Amino acid sequence: MLMNRERHMPLAQVSALNALSAQFLIGFVLAVLLPAVVRYGGINQAIAVGGFLNSFFGATIALGLGLVMLRRVTAFPGTRTFGYILPSFAGSFGIVLTGMLALRVDYGSVYLAATFVASVIIVFLLSIYLLPRTQRRFYLVPGFDLQGLDLPREVEWVQMERPETPRDPGAYIVADFRRDHEPHWERMLAEAAVQGRTVLHSKQLLESLTGRVTIEHLSENNFGSLLPNLAWRKAKRATDLLAALILLPLLLPLFLTIGIWIRLDSPGPALFRQMRMGAGGRPFRIIKFRTMHQRLEAGEPDVSAATTLTGDSRITGAGRWLRRSRIDELPQIFNILAGQMSWIGPRPEAISLSQWYENEIPFYLYRHIVRPGITGWAQVHQGHVTDLDAINYKLQYDFYYIKNFSVWIDILVAIRTVKIAITGFGAK
């Protein structure tokens, strides 16, 4: 909501419970120590039980890792804490349990399960308590216009009328640093920064609230470079490869079953191959399950043929279910093994579509600076799009992903992809 005049209303102090250290301490006492006392009758008795110390330290590590994962993942736009508590702690406890199994150490399964359940419940209750106490209020310096923008309603917007630092101790001051402000407003911004107040560039704020990067020009990342996070790019490739090697033997029986179903459902091969644009602007041949009638999918399509419409008559009966669940994309695991794709990244477009977009958008090619993915930031927000306006929005999401390229945004996309596979969001 946007206020037309500045209000000096005291903002509820953010509770100390919002600090990561405080939440870890509360979780440690209630989710790690308390289950040990209840389960074994006391800490001394628990220590005497074989495997307890391994479980105790493992639960402590999982609690801390879960809190960090939750905080980092929910820092991205469009995320509410409640929906990511269970996935974050399922992931952290899963990592710890995998490590224990790999090291072949003794552990208490009942105790670990109890600490997992307790961690989820405690963090959920803390989130319920903190949510109404952590509403953000942004004070807008003249020159930053919000008209026509689709912004979160839970954020309060206050239009400043005087160049005075807000008395609100938790105020966020927002200004468009690309403009030349009058000297008294420049002085106020400097004073606010010196006082330790949070002063934000409107461009970064809008990106953090919408999850998109405007495409009037190329946008640098947080390190001031157009290159994405190089350290994560190398680690991501290793993670992609390891996950593909682990999952492939498990997926092969599913692939065989689906392949037989496709062949029985309509004439033609089970797999569909098509040239797509990959990382560095290098074409590669993508592999998917065939979801359309073969005679209309053969060859390299033009722009109209490469575009899938809502209720497209070319889609087969089996194809509709495969597209809705996104299972038709799974054979791209072979593209991942070949180094042509990643699990998460911008979707690779058909060559004809990619060339069309490049003609319409001068720096569309920048999208190819990272490996394309089976799922991505744009897909979990928009689903399948066709018209140029929607494609412009999709590109904004892709640029946001590249700018914020990290393990945390990949974790968030992975969690959302599971939900999308269940609901069928955005399928064509």
N, C-alpha and C positions, 0 to 999 in steps of 0.2 A: 504494500500500500504506500502511496506517495503523499506526503504531507506538503502543503503549499508554503508553509512557513516553518522555520526552525523551532523546535520545542526543546526546552531544557527539562526533560523528564528524567528522573533518576532511573537508570537501567538496573534491573536486578543483578546483583553481583553473581558472577559465575562461581558456583560452588567449588570449594577445594576438591570435591569429589570428582570434578572433571579432569583433574590432573592424572596422567598415566600412572605415576608412582602411587598415588592414593588408591586408584582402582586396583593396581596390582597388590597392594598391601591388604586391602579388603578381601580380594579374591584369594590371596594366599591363606589368610586366616580361616575364611568360611568355606573355601572350595578345596583346599589342600590339607590344612591341619585338622579341621573339624571332621571330615570323613575318616581320617586316620584314627581319631579318638573314638568315633562311633563304631568303626569297623573292628578295631583291635582292642578297645578299652583303654587306650592311652598311648602316648608316644613311645614310652619305654617298652611297652609290650609290643608295639608295632615294629620297633627296630629289631627285636629278636626274631621276627618272622622273615624267612628267606625271601629275597626279592623285593622287600618293602622299600629299602633305600633306593633301588633302581626306579621303582614306581614313584616314589616321593619326588626325587629330582626330575624325573621325566614329566610328572604332572606340573611341577613348578615351571619348567621350561615351556611346556605346552600352554600354560596359562599366560605367561609373558608374551610368547609368540602370538597367541590368539588375540591378545589386546592390541599388539602392534599391528597385526594384519587388519583388524577391524578398524582401527583409527586411520590407517593409510588408505584402505579401500574406500571408506566412507568420506574421504576428503574430496573425492571426485564428484562432479555435478550429478544431480538426479538420484543420489543415494540416500536412503534413510537407514539409520543404524539398525532398527529392528529386523529388517530383512536380511542382514548380513552377519548377525550374531552367530546363528547356528552354522552357516558355511565357514566362517572364520575359525571357529573353535573345532569344527569337524576336521578342517584342514590342519590346524596346529597339532591336535592330538593324533591325527592320522600320520603326520610326519614323525612325531615322537615314537609312535607304536611301530612304524616301519623301521626306524632306526634300531629299536630294541630287537625286533625280529632279525634284522640283518646282523646284529652283533651277537645274537643268540644269548641274551641275558635273561635272567629270571625276572618276572614282574607279576604283580597282582592284578588280574583282569577286572575283578569286582571293584577293587579300590580305584583303578584308573577310570572305569565307567562312572563311578560315583563322582569323582572329581570333574569329569567332563560334564555331567548333568548339572552339578552344582555351579560350575563356571558359567554355563549358559544361563541358568536361572538368575544368578547374582548380577551378571552384566545386563540382562534384560530388565531387572528391577531398577538397577542404577540408571539405565537409559530412560525408563518411564519417569523417574524422579528428575532427571536433568533436562529432559527435552523442553519443558515450558520455562526453564530458567536460563536457557542458552540462546534465546532468540537474538538475532543480529540486527543492529540498526545502523544504516549507512547514511552519513551526512554528505550531501552532494554540493560541491562547489559549482557556482554558476558556470555554464559552458558545457555541462554534461547533460544531455537531453535523453530522458527515458521514454519519451512518447513513442508508441508503436512497438515497444519491446515486450516480449513475452517473458516475464520474470516471476520467480517464485513468490507466492503470496505470504509465506511465513516470514519473509524479510520485510522490515519496515524501512521506507525511504523517506528521508527528511531533506527538503530543499533548503539550503542555507541562504539567508538573506543578508547577513552581516559577516564581515571577515574576522570573526572571533572564534577562538578554539572552543568547541562544545564543552559544556561542563560535565557532560556524560563521560565518566571515566572509561567506559567500555566502548566508546564511539569509534566507528570506522569512518574515516574521512576519505571521500572519493573525488578525484579530480582528473580531468583529461590533460595529461602532461604534454600532449601534442599541440595544445593551444598556448597562446601567449596571454597569461592572466594579468590583470592589473596589479600594480606593485603591492597594494595592501592585501590582496588575496595571496600573492606569492609569499609575503612576509608571514601571514597566518599559517600557511602550509609548512614553512620552515620552522616556525615556533612549535607547531604541533609535533613535528618529527623530532625536534630537540627534546621535547618533553616526554618522548617515548610513546606518543600516540601512533596508532596504525594509520598510515596514509597510503592509499592504494591508487594505482593507475586504473582508470576506468576500463581500459582495454583488457587488462588482466582480470579485472573483476567480472566483466561480462563473460569472458572465456570460462572462468571458474563456475559461473552460475548456469551457463547454457550448455557447456561441453562442446562448444564449437569455436573454431578460429575463423575470423572473417577472411575472405579471400580476395580483398581488393589488392592485397600485396602479399608477398611471402612473409611469414612470421617466424622470428627467431625463437629458439627454445630458451629455457631458463638460464642457460650458460652463454647466451648471446650468439649462438651458432645455429646454422641451418642443419648441421649434422645431428642426427639423433644420438641418444645415449650409447656411445660405442662399447662401453663395458657390458651393458645389458645385451647389446646386439650379439656379442660373442657368447655370453652365457646362455642367451635365449636359443641360439642354434644348438648348443649342447643339450639343453633341456628338451627341445623339440625332438632331437634325434633319439635321446634316451626314452622319452615317452612313446615315440613311434615303435621302437624296438620292443618295448614291453607290451604294447597294446596289439601289435600286429598278430601274434599267434592267437590272441583271444578273439580278434575280429574275423579271422579267416572263416570259421564256421558260419558266422552271420553273413559274410559276403557270399558264400556259396548258396545259402538259403535264399537270399534276396535275388541273386543272379538267376536262379531257377524260376522264381516267381515272375521276374520281369520277362523272361523268355516265354513263359506260359501265358502271360497277360497280353502281349502284343508281339508281332513279328519284329525281328531285329536282334542285335547283340545286347548283352546285359550292360555293357559299359559304353559310355559316351566320351569321346575324346574331341577336344577342340583347342585351337591355338589361343592362348591368352597372353596378356602383357604382364611380364614379371618384374622382379627387382632390377634396377638399373636400366629399365626400358628394354629388357631382353625377352623376346617371345619364348614361350614354352608350351608344351601340350598338356593340358589339364585332363585328369581322369575322374569321371563321376559315374554314378549309376544312371542309365538312360531313363528319362522320365517323360520323353515325348515320342511321338510316332517317328520311326526311323526315316521315312522318306522326306520329312520336313526338316530333319536335323542334319542331314548329310551335307558335307562341304563346309566351306568357310562362309558364314552368314554375312549379309549386309546389315546395316543398322536396324532396319525394321525387323528382319528375321532374328536378330540377336536379342531383341527386346521381348520379354515375356509379359503379357498383359494379365490382368485379373480375370480368372475364369477362362484362360487360354484354351481353345479347343484342341490344341496340339498335345496337351498333357494327357498321358494315359491314366487308366484307373489306378495302377500301382504307383505311378508317378505322383499322383496327388498326395498320397499318404507319405511317400518318401520325401517330397518337398516340405510337407507340413512339419515332419519330425526332423528335417535336415539330415536324415540318414543318407540321402543321395550324395552328400558331400564327403562321406567317410573314405571312399577310395583315394581321396587326395592324400592319404597317408603315404602313398607311394611317391607323390610329388614332394612330400616333406623329406622322405628318406633320400631323395635325389638332390635335396638342397634347393629346390625351386620354390618351395612354399614353407610357411610356418603354420602352427596351429592357429595363431591369432595375428591379424594384420588386416590391412585394406583388402577387400575382395578383388581378385584379378578380373579384369574386364576382357571381353572378346576384342580382338584386334581392331575390328571395324568400329566398335563403340569407343575404344580408347583413342583412336585417331580422330574420331568425331569430337570427343571431349577436348582433345588437345587443340583443335581448331577453334573451339568456342572459348576455352579458358587457357590463357597464355602459359600459366605455370602449373597446369594439370600434371605435367611430367614429374613434378616434385613428389607426387604421391608414390612414385616408384622407388623412393630412396630406401625403403625397407621391404622385406619380403612380403608378398601378399599372404593372406591367411584364409583358413577355412571359415573362421568367424572373425568378427572385428567390432570395434567401437561403433562404427556407423550402423552395422547390422543389428546390434542389440538396441539401438535407438530408433531406427527407421524401418528396418526390414527391407524388402525388395522395392526399388523405385525405378521409374522409367522416364518421366518428363524432365526437361532440363532444369526447371526450378528446383525440383526435388533432388536432382543430381548435384546442384550447387550446394544444397544443405548437406548432402552426403559427403561432399568434398570437405566441407567445413569440419564435419566430425572426423574425417580421415586426417586432416591437418592437426586437429587437436590431439589425436592419438600419437602422431609423429612427434609433436612438440613435447608431449608428456610421456614419451616412450619409456616404460619402466616395468619392473616385475609387478608393481601394484596395480597398474591399470590392466595388465594382462590377467591378473587374478580376478579382478572385477568383471572383465568381459567373460571369462570362463564361467563364473557363477551365474551371470545373466544368461549365458547361452544354454545352460541346463534348463532354466525356467522357460526359455523360448522354445526349446525342443519339446517341452511338455505342452505348452499352450498353442504352439504353431504361429506365434506372432510374426506378421510381416511376410508370410509365405504367399507365393503366387502359383 
